[in-house]
Amino acid sequence: MAVLVRVLLLPLALLAGPLALPAVAGAADGRPDVQAPAAIVVELSTGDVVLGRRQDQQRGIASTTKLMTALVALEREPDLSERFTVPRYAASAGESLADLHPGDRMTMRDLLAGMLLPSGNDAAEAIAKSVAGSVPAFVGLMNDRARAMGIDARFRNPVGLDADGHHASAADLVKITLLLRRFPAFKEIVDRRSMTLESATPAITVVNRNRLVQEYPWVDGVKTGHTRASGYALVGSARRRGISVISAVLGDGSEAARDSDSIALLRYATSLYDRVRPLRRLAVAGRLPLRYRDERVRVVAASTVTRTARKGERLRNRVVGLPRDVEGPLPRGTRLGTIEVLQRDRVVARVPAVTATDVAAATFWERLDDQLQRGWVRFLIGLAVVCLIVLAVLVGRSRATLRGGRRGGSPTP
């Protein structure tokens, strides 16, 4: 449970400031040759910025804007089965659309899928009006959310069309994605190759524009983007050999370059880490003296801890809170202390240290024998014996004196 809690709190730690954890050094000859002007890739368990290039630079982000649109919608409309009326969308030439039917009553889940998979601008505007009543009001919510997160991203529309003052950084997009990953529906949608929007009449099948999800089974999201002014953008996520990473590239010159940069970052980051077990269930944490008996009780780990660690990185354990000795009766599995797992001098997991076996209660004779072995008890017994001897001697002398007095005394006249 402790491990799970830390996993859930990680996005909050990363949101505490600019992806503030220092970039991890790596072998220069093994790093990918990324062409994008701004890029980042983060390992989620440790929070390491594995590689970054101008990751905090504010730039145009095209349709990756829709990640903030999705975040505001999911936080404000948790019931994804609720239906909303699709408004008419005045599309310009070349805009990406989900081809929604105006007047349809569609679920929020289907609207999100229509926005995230084919990058439908019509779906994004439908979401904005459904949640806030108007596009300007929704944009206000987007900017309020950005300020609450402590990021410098600012938005002028929920779609991602280029506009003065509409920008974010690669690191901002990773932080937004970390928050979105709290929602199972989001993770499931962006990992789909296609999806049928059943609440549309007739139903609409949309295809994921993220070619990495289409081509690499271990890539599980997230969102593409492109405008002429902003270039090609992609926020990607992947899980490989148990290692989870998120990348973002902004300003690439082509779709091919964007995809190549992203897959190289994802592959590189996942290659640098392993899943390790610094603590295994039933590993002996100590042997405590058993009160009243010349025995020791084994104390062991109650569960296994699995962590993501940089290859070659060493984690260590320490035991805290154990008593000086143990007295039965105690059932097997009784908690006596805690084993802490430390990674980079930070506690990343806590596991109960428990008794490996049942501990029976001490018998009367064991307790007596233990007391007899104690120095102060021996002293008191010795003192009592001496006192008894002295008392016996004094009593004996007193009786002898009395008997002697009776024999040697004169008869009474």
C-alpha angles and dihedrals in degrees: 000000000000090000091049092051091053092049090054093046095050095090089055091053092050090048092056090092142329105333076291100184112105119258111259116240116236140174105294093215091055098053118105119251098242116193099191115108090226126029144151139177123193131192105222105210096052096026090230118164093221095186131357137178118184086328093162096049113118111234143153109286104187114198095352079085085082089074090071089043089055093046094053091045095049094047093048101036107039092164100082092181092066112112128228132186114253110233124213111269121210100215124194122220113287098017118142112244140182088213093235119183112242111237095027117133103228133178120248088240092059092045090053091049090049089052100042104040106042090017091241112195089194089058092048092053091045089054093048094052093043094052102037106016094243140032095246091051091050092049087054089056091050092054092044089054092049091052091047088054091051094238128134096228115125129189136207098178139011093236107061101247112155114265137155109272094018107123149119138178130246089250090051091055092051090052092050090050092050089058092046090055089069087074114077091201091059093049091048094048099048091048092058122103090207139348137199115229098217096181091065118091105253099018116256125216114210128192126217111249090204101101092190090066088049094051107031119053092201093056109090106178167252140173141309129209141183140171129156093248098042099039123212121332135180135178107200135186132190143174116206126168087349093305116125122202139168125207135185130192124185132189101016116165098231143012090251092053091047092052093043093050092047098049090045091053093046093047093046095049095048091049093061097061140062135194107245135183108220090172128032128197113267093016107151112253097177148322115245126199114255111230116241092012136075091238139100131228119223114230115202141179113272094212145006122264118212119190140174111242137173110261108272093016115136123217122196138204132218131187120223136178100024116152121238092247142354132240124196156261094075127145120230111275096034109155113240102163145332135275113212122202113211126200117182089349091303124114106242100168141017123203128183116253104220141178112273094212141015113283113215123215116261117257123238091254092050090051091047093048090048091052091048090054092057116100097227091051091051089049092052092047091049091048090049091050092050090049091050091049092049090046091050091050092049092047090048093051091046091054092045091052091050093050092047092052092053094052100046100040124106119256116259112258 
